[in-house]
Amino acid sequence: MTYDEALALLKEYNQGEFHLKHAYIVSDVMGWFADQLGYGAERDFWSIVGLLHDLDFEQYPDQHCIKSQEIMGQHGVDETIIRATASHGYGITVDIKPEHMMEKVLFATDELTGLIGAAALMRPSKSVSDLEVKSVKKKFKDKKFAAGCSREVILQGAEMLGWDLDHLIDQTIQAMRSSSHVD
């Protein structure tokens, strides 16, 4: 599957600006991590997984990571992409545990990109360009702030990667700074 094919599939099931922007950002973040972690040859694959990870969420939020497997299967999407995208729902809607480094990165950063984006909007600059780890950690501790972003999933993702929370936040901020889709 090419990036353009993945994008067409994404747009078939997602029209909302919020969901599309999130998909673009997570795709960019995944590509950045592929390069940083020595998986540059798989960059396109990582980016496509990031792009499609919430394919079903806009139309089927109650069947998230379940319906997407069916949709992708009907469109002939490679099983590795189907598994990887579904694995970010581990322990929530599916029992597909993230095993590949790419799956662990997706699991750890999906919710975190939302939290970081929300924290950036609170800054005078409204940008990640001057956002610091300590600012994100302060917002992380406030359970009412960006309440839809699961702190438990973020912590579990950091643990899966063998990273501390500060490192995960720092790396994700850097990844988001490299994205052309982040304001």
C-alpha positions as CSV (number, residue, x, y, z in Angstrom):
1,M,0.0,0.0,0.0
2,T,1.3,3.4,-0.9
3,Y,0.9,6.5,1.2
4,D,-1.5,8.0,-1.4
5,E,-3.6,4.8,-1.3
6,A,-3.7,4.9,2.5
7,L,-4.7,8.6,2.4
8,A,-7.6,7.8,0.0
9,L,-8.8,5.1,2.3
10,L,-8.5,7.4,5.3
11,K,-10.5,10.1,3.6
12,E,-13.2,7.6,2.6
13,Y,-14.0,7.0,6.3
14,N,-12.9,10.3,7.8
15,Q,-14.1,13.8,6.8
16,G,-13.7,15.7,10.1
17,E,-10.8,18.2,10.2
18,F,-9.9,17.1,13.7
19,H,-9.6,13.4,12.8
20,L,-7.7,14.0,9.6
21,K,-5.2,16.4,11.3
22,H,-4.6,13.8,14.1
23,A,-3.9,11.2,11.4
24,Y,-1.5,13.4,9.6
25,I,0.4,14.3,12.8
26,V,0.6,10.7,14.0
27,S,1.8,9.7,10.6
28,D,4.5,12.3,10.7
29,V,5.5,11.4,14.2
30,M,5.8,7.7,13.3
31,G,8.0,8.6,10.3
32,W,10.2,10.7,12.5
33,F,10.6,7.8,15.0
34,A,11.3,5.3,12.2
35,D,14.3,7.5,11.2
36,Q,15.5,8.2,14.8
37,L,15.3,4.5,15.9
38,G,17.1,3.1,12.9
39,Y,14.1,1.9,10.9
40,G,14.5,4.5,8.1
41,A,14.1,1.8,5.5
42,E,10.6,1.2,6.9
43,R,9.7,4.9,7.2
44,D,6.8,4.7,4.7
45,F,5.4,1.7,6.5
46,W,5.5,3.4,9.9
47,S,3.9,6.5,8.3
48,I,1.1,4.6,6.7
49,V,0.4,2.8,10.0
50,G,0.2,6.2,11.7
51,L,-2.1,7.6,9.0
52,L,-4.5,4.7,9.3
53,H,-4.4,4.0,13.0
54,D,-7.8,5.6,13.7
55,L,-9.4,4.7,10.4
56,D,-12.6,3.6,12.1
57,F,-12.8,6.1,15.0
58,E,-14.9,8.8,13.3
59,Q,-17.7,6.5,12.1
60,Y,-17.4,3.6,14.6
61,P,-16.0,5.0,17.9
62,D,-17.6,2.1,19.9
63,Q,-15.9,-0.5,17.7
64,H,-12.5,1.3,17.5
65,C,-9.6,-1.0,16.4
66,I,-12.2,-3.7,15.7
67,K,-14.1,-2.3,12.7
68,S,-10.8,-1.0,11.2
69,Q,-9.6,-4.5,10.8
70,E,-12.7,-5.5,8.9
71,I,-12.6,-2.3,6.7
72,M,-8.9,-2.8,5.9
73,G,-9.4,-6.5,5.2
74,Q,-12.2,-5.6,2.7
75,H,-9.8,-3.2,0.9
76,G,-7.0,-5.7,0.7
77,V,-4.7,-3.9,3.1
78,D,-1.7,-6.0,4.1
79,E,-2.1,-7.9,7.3
80,T,1.0,-6.3,8.9
81,I,-0.7,-2.9,8.6
82,I,-4.0,-4.2,10.0
83,R,-2.3,-5.8,13.0
84,A,-0.1,-2.8,13.7
85,T,-3.0,-0.3,13.6
86,A,-5.2,-2.5,15.7
87,S,-2.5,-3.0,18.3
88,H,-2.8,0.6,19.6
89,G,-6.1,-0.4,21.1
90,Y,-4.5,-3.1,23.2
91,G,-6.2,-3.6,26.6
92,I,-9.0,-1.2,25.6
93,T,-10.8,-2.7,22.7
94,V,-8.5,-5.5,21.4
95,D,-6.1,-8.1,22.8
96,I,-3.5,-7.5,20.1
97,K,-0.4,-6.7,22.1
98,P,2.1,-4.3,20.5
99,E,5.2,-6.3,19.8
100,H,7.2,-4.7,17.0
101,M,9.0,-1.4,18.0
102,M,6.7,0.4,15.6
103,E,3.6,-0.9,17.3
104,K,5.0,0.1,20.7
105,V,5.8,3.6,19.4
106,L,2.3,4.0,18.1
107,F,0.8,2.8,21.3
108,A,2.9,5.2,23.4
109,T,2.6,8.3,21.2
110,D,-1.0,8.3,19.9
111,E,-2.5,9.6,23.1
112,L,0.6,11.7,23.9
113,T,0.3,13.7,20.6
114,G,-3.1,14.8,21.7
115,L,-1.9,15.9,25.2
116,I,1.1,17.7,23.7
117,G,-1.1,19.4,21.1
118,A,-3.5,20.6,23.8
119,A,-0.6,21.8,26.0
120,A,0.9,23.7,23.1
121,L,-2.4,25.5,22.5
122,M,-2.3,26.9,26.1
123,R,1.0,28.6,25.4
124,P,1.2,32.2,24.2
125,S,2.9,31.0,21.1
126,K,0.2,28.2,20.6
127,S,3.1,26.1,19.3
128,V,5.2,23.1,20.1
129,S,8.3,25.0,19.0
130,D,8.9,26.4,22.5
131,L,7.1,23.7,24.5
132,E,9.2,22.0,27.2
133,V,8.9,18.6,28.8
134,K,8.2,20.2,32.2
135,S,5.2,22.0,30.8
136,V,3.7,18.8,29.4
137,K,4.4,16.9,32.6
138,K,2.5,19.6,34.6
139,K,-0.5,19.2,32.2
140,F,0.0,15.4,32.4
141,K,-0.5,15.5,36.2
142,D,-3.8,17.5,35.8
143,K,-6.3,14.7,35.1
144,K,-8.9,17.3,34.0
145,F,-6.6,18.7,31.3
146,A,-7.2,17.0,28.0
147,A,-9.1,14.4,29.9
148,G,-9.6,12.2,26.8
149,C,-5.9,11.5,26.6
150,S,-5.3,8.4,28.7
151,R,-2.3,8.9,31.0
152,E,-2.4,5.2,31.8
153,V,-1.9,4.3,28.1
154,I,0.9,6.8,27.8
155,L,2.7,5.4,30.9
156,Q,2.1,1.8,29.7
157,G,3.6,2.8,26.3
158,A,6.7,4.3,27.9
159,E,7.1,1.1,29.9
160,M,6.7,-1.1,26.7
161,L,9.5,1.0,25.1
162,G,11.7,0.8,28.2
163,W,11.8,4.6,28.3
164,D,11.0,7.0,31.2
165,L,8.1,9.4,30.7
166,D,10.4,12.4,30.3
167,H,12.2,10.7,27.4
168,L,9.0,9.7,25.7
169,I,7.6,13.3,26.0
170,D,10.8,14.9,24.8
171,Q,11.1,12.6,21.8
172,T,7.4,13.1,20.9
173,I,7.7,16.9,21.2
174,Q,10.7,16.7,18.8
175,A,8.8,14.5,16.4
176,M,5.8,16.9,16.5
177,R,8.1,19.9,15.8
178,S,9.2,18.1,12.6
179,S,5.6,17.7,11.4
180,S,4.3,20.2,8.8
181,H,0.8,19.4,10.1
182,V,1.4,20.8,13.6
183,D,0.5,24.5,13.8
